[in-house]
Amino acid sequence: MPTFRRGEVVRILEARPGLQRVEVALADGPARAYVLTALTGQVEPGERVVVNTTAVELGLGTGGWHVVHWSLDRDEFVAPGPGHIMKLRYTSLQADTGSAEEFHPDLAGADDLGGMPVLHVPLHSQLPAAVVGVRSVRPDARIAYVMTDGAALPLALSDLVAAMTQRSLIDTTVTAGHAFGGDHEAVSAPAALLAARIAGQADVAIVAMGPGIVGTGSRFGHTGVEAPTWLGAAADLGGTPIAALRVSFADPRERHHGLSHHSATALGRLGSARATVVLPAIGGDEEHRLLTEVTEAGIAARHEVVTAPAPDVLGAFAGHGLTVGSMGRPASADPVLFLAAGAAGALAARRIPAR
């Protein structure tokens, strides 16, 4: 059950469309919080606010941020949405986000992706590697980021997406399910992919959950199992399904060392659609180990496994001024995680069909 506490906004730390980061004074001292301004409006220093402190008090991976739920100095907040489709339905923060179909009539009967590559990336932190991978082969490609609702729901929360959009690395965004805040809103996975292709005019769609991931440590109790849903939708709609792997040689947890059990379960046990699974060409014992684990997990039997080279993703991050890391580690401390997504992005770019 949630925990709410009263506090006062001390100062604004950062602001961008859809998001404020603020310092709040709570009864037990100062703390950091963020404000989803599309849902609650902006706040100013001195405002009394109600803050949801649940995740921080549970020690979850929120980065130490509370969430401002409401301003006690505001009598009302009215921000009509563009359509009638609701997200966060039947909660006190439900919002009329609308949907892409309401504004793009061509989507009403659409059912074909025309061969568009659909690349599923297991972690949000791997998204920039997939993007620079595409751009290393097809710098002119129009890239859509499709954000699932497997982790964080507000697109505005992603520093990576904000940075990549500002640098024209991502051309359009689609938020699917209860995720919200994209250039285009979608109710389902098929609708999101079609919105990326038709409304977003994308050459390639990169699908990844928002910041964070939900997991219990069990075989199936994690949101990494979303991959087959997206790969299956891509295949059913005439797209080209491609999967990046979650791999690491820096993660101290056995279940995520080498091939993560998230990828092993999602791709080796679930789903019926055949996809191209990309193994990064890193050479040596590490590449041999990953190939062995992919085979033992059953992935090679269910999918086409392709070993592909990755571009210099770390150099690309530096060149674009992107700060990228995962699980508290900078990208340089766990390069194979990002090489895996970069190799998949480069392969996806090579499979973009002619318009």
Backbone hydrogen bonds, N-H to C=O, Kabsch-Sander energy under -0.5 kcal/mol:
donor,donor_aa,acceptor,acceptor_aa,energy
5,R,51,V,-2.7
7,G,49,V,-2.5
8,E,25,A,-1.4
9,V,47,E,-2.7
10,V,23,E,-3.4
11,R,23,E,-1.1
13,L,11,R,-0.6
13,L,21,R,-2.8
14,E,21,R,-1.8
16,R,19,L,-2.6
19,L,16,R,-2.5
20,Q,35,V,-1.9
21,R,14,E,-2.9
22,V,33,A,-3.3
23,E,11,R,-2.6
24,V,31,A,-2.9
25,A,8,E,-3.0
26,L,24,V,-0.7
26,L,29,G,-2.3
29,G,26,L,-1.8
31,A,24,V,-2.3
32,R,64,G,-0.5
33,A,22,V,-2.5
34,Y,66,H,-2.1
35,V,20,Q,-3.1
37,T,18,G,-0.6
37,T,35,V,-1.2
38,A,18,G,-0.5
39,L,36,L,-1.9
40,T,36,L,-1.8
41,G,37,T,-1.7
46,G,9,V,-3.3
47,E,44,E,-2.0
49,V,7,G,-2.5
50,V,70,W,-3.1
51,V,5,R,-3.5
52,N,67,V,-3.5
53,T,3,T,-2.2
53,T,51,V,-0.7
54,T,3,T,-0.7
57,E,53,T,-2.2
58,L,54,T,-1.6
59,G,56,V,-1.2
60,L,55,A,-2.5
62,T,60,L,-2.4
66,H,32,R,-2.8
67,V,52,N,-2.0
68,V,34,Y,-2.6
69,H,50,V,-3.3
70,W,50,V,-1.4
72,L,48,R,-2.9
72,L,70,W,-0.6
73,D,48,R,-0.8
74,R,71,S,-1.4
79,A,77,F,-0.5
83,G,96,D,-0.6
87,K,95,A,-2.2
91,T,88,L,-1.2
94,Q,91,T,-1.6
95,A,87,K,-2.1
97,T,85,I,-0.9
97,T,95,A,-1.6
98,G,85,I,-2.1
100,A,185,E,-3.0
102,E,99,S,-1.5
103,F,100,A,-1.6
104,H,100,A,-1.5
107,L,104,H,-2.3
108,A,105,P,-1.6
110,A,107,L,-0.6
113,L,237,L,-3.4
115,G,238,G,-2.5
116,M,113,L,-1.6
118,V,240,T,-2.6
119,L,117,P,-0.5
119,L,205,A,-2.8
120,H,118,V,-0.6
120,H,242,I,-2.7
121,V,119,L,-0.5
121,V,207,V,-3.1
126,Q,123,L,-1.2
127,L,124,H,-1.6
130,A,126,Q,-2.0
131,V,127,L,-2.3
132,V,128,P,-2.6
133,G,129,A,-1.8
134,V,130,A,-2.1
135,R,131,V,-2.4
136,S,132,V,-1.6
137,V,133,G,-0.7
137,V,134,V,-1.2
138,R,134,V,-3.2
141,A,138,R,-1.9
143,I,141,A,-0.7
144,A,204,V,-2.4
145,Y,172,T,-2.4
146,V,144,A,-0.6
146,V,206,I,-2.6
147,M,145,Y,-0.7
147,M,174,V,-3.1
148,T,146,V,-0.6
148,T,208,A,-1.3
151,A,152,A,-0.5
152,A,211,P,-1.7
155,L,153,L,-0.5
155,L,180,F,-2.8
157,L,154,P,-1.3
158,S,155,L,-2.0
159,D,157,L,-0.7
162,A,158,S,-1.8
163,A,159,D,-2.5
164,M,160,L,-2.8
165,T,161,V,-2.6
166,Q,162,A,-2.1
167,R,163,A,-1.5
168,S,165,T,-1.5
169,L,164,M,-3.0
170,I,164,M,-1.1
171,D,143,I,-2.0
172,T,143,I,-1.5
174,V,145,Y,-2.6
175,T,184,H,-2.3
176,A,147,M,-2.8
176,A,174,V,-0.5
177,G,186,A,-0.6
179,A,176,A,-2.0
180,F,153,L,-2.5
184,H,173,T,-1.6
186,A,175,T,-2.6
192,A,188,S,-2.0
193,L,189,A,-2.2
194,L,190,P,-2.3
195,A,191,A,-2.2
196,A,192,A,-2.2
197,R,193,L,-2.2
198,I,194,L,-3.0
199,A,194,L,-0.6
199,A,195,A,-0.5
200,G,195,A,-2.6
202,A,196,A,-2.1
203,D,142,R,-3.0
204,V,142,R,-1.5
205,A,117,P,-2.4
206,I,144,A,-3.0
207,V,119,L,-3.2
207,V,205,A,-0.6
208,A,146,V,-2.1
210,G,148,T,-0.7
210,G,152,A,-0.5
214,V,150,G,-0.6
215,G,213,I,-0.5
216,T,221,G,-2.3
222,H,220,F,-1.9
223,T,214,V,-2.4
225,V,222,H,-1.3
226,E,223,T,-1.5
227,A,224,G,-1.3
229,T,226,E,-0.9
230,W,226,E,-1.4
231,L,227,A,-2.6
232,G,228,P,-2.6
233,A,229,T,-2.0
234,A,230,W,-2.3
235,A,231,L,-2.2
236,D,232,G,-2.7
237,L,233,A,-1.6
238,G,235,A,-1.5
239,G,234,A,-3.4
240,T,116,M,-2.4
242,I,118,V,-2.6
243,A,276,T,-2.9
244,A,120,H,-2.6
247,V,245,L,-0.8
248,S,258,G,-1.9
256,H,253,R,-1.7
257,H,253,R,-0.7
257,H,254,E,-0.9
258,G,248,S,-4.3
260,S,246,R,-2.6
260,S,258,G,-0.6
261,H,255,R,-2.8
264,A,260,S,-2.3
265,T,261,H,-2.4
266,A,262,H,-2.4
267,L,263,S,-2.4
268,G,263,S,-0.5
268,G,264,A,-1.4
269,R,265,T,-1.7
270,L,265,T,-1.0
276,T,241,P,-2.1
277,V,275,A,-0.6
277,V,304,E,-3.0
278,V,243,A,-2.4
278,V,276,T,-0.5
279,L,277,V,-0.6
279,L,306,V,-3.0
281,A,308,A,-2.4
282,I,280,P,-1.7
287,E,283,G,-1.5
288,H,284,G,-1.9
289,R,285,D,-2.6
290,L,286,E,-2.4
291,L,287,E,-2.4
292,T,288,H,-2.3
293,E,289,R,-2.6
294,V,290,L,-2.7
295,T,291,L,-2.0
296,E,292,T,-2.7
297,A,293,E,-2.0
298,G,295,T,-1.4
299,I,294,V,-1.6
300,A,294,V,-0.9
302,R,298,G,-1.1
303,H,299,I,-2.2
304,E,275,A,-2.3
305,V,303,H,-0.7
306,V,277,V,-2.7
306,V,304,E,-0.6
308,A,279,L,-2.4
308,A,306,V,-0.6
313,V,311,P,-2.0
316,A,312,D,-2.1
317,F,313,V,-2.6
318,A,314,L,-2.1
319,G,315,G,-2.6
320,H,316,A,-2.0
321,G,317,F,-0.6
321,G,318,A,-1.0
322,L,317,F,-2.9
324,V,322,L,-0.7
326,S,329,R,-2.8
329,R,326,S,-2.2
331,A,324,V,-2.2
333,A,330,P,-1.9
334,D,330,P,-0.5
334,D,331,A,-1.2
337,L,334,D,-1.2
338,F,334,D,-0.7
338,F,335,P,-0.7
339,L,335,P,-2.5
340,A,336,V,-2.1
341,A,337,L,-0.9
342,G,338,F,-2.5
343,A,339,L,-2.8
344,A,340,A,-1.6
345,G,341,A,-2.4
346,A,342,G,-2.3
347,L,343,A,-2.1
348,A,344,A,-2.5
349,A,345,G,-2.1
350,R,346,A,-1.6
351,R,347,L,-0.7
351,R,348,A,-1.0
352,I,349,A,-1.3
